[in-house]
Amino acid sequence: MTTVTQIKCACPSCLCVVSLTEAIEKSGKSYCSSACADGHPNGTGCGHTGCECHK
């Protein structure tokens, strides 16, 4: 049996994988940052290297 410790950010355009202990949970989904969790207000991205998400 394997225990999942990491999950892809729930934001569709985000490439980030976040650990479950550090994820920001909103509406039952896990996000890598508050920008993703809040739906990218003002078009801001998550700020993680190599990730271009902003939607």
KAKANOR-V713958 format. One record per residue. PSI is psi in degrees with one decimal (NA if undefined). BURIAL is 1 if it has 16 or more other ideal C-beta (glycine too) atoms within 10 Angstrom, else 0. Layout:
{{PSI/BURIAL} {PSI/BURIAL}}
This chain:
{{133.3/0} {144.2/0} {125.3/0} {124.9/0} {-14.2/0} {151.5/0} {149.4/1} {142.1/0} {139.7/1} {-12.3/1} {123.4/1} {-34.7/0} {1.2/0} {138.9/1} {-4.1/0} {146.9/1} {130.1/0} {145.7/1} {145.0/0} {-26.1/0} {-22.0/0} {-5.7/0} {149.0/1} {118.7/1} {133.7/0} {129.1/0} {37.5/0} {8.6/0} {155.7/0} {133.2/1} {155.9/1} {-17.4/1} {164.8/1} {-28.6/0} {-45.8/1} {-44.5/1} {-32.8/1} {5.7/0} {26.1/0} {62.9/1} {139.8/0} {17.1/0} {18.8/0} {141.6/0} {-179.7/1} {-18.8/1} {1.6/0} {143.0/1} {128.7/0} {-1.3/0} {128.8/1} {16.9/0} {144.6/1} {21.3/0} {NA/0}}
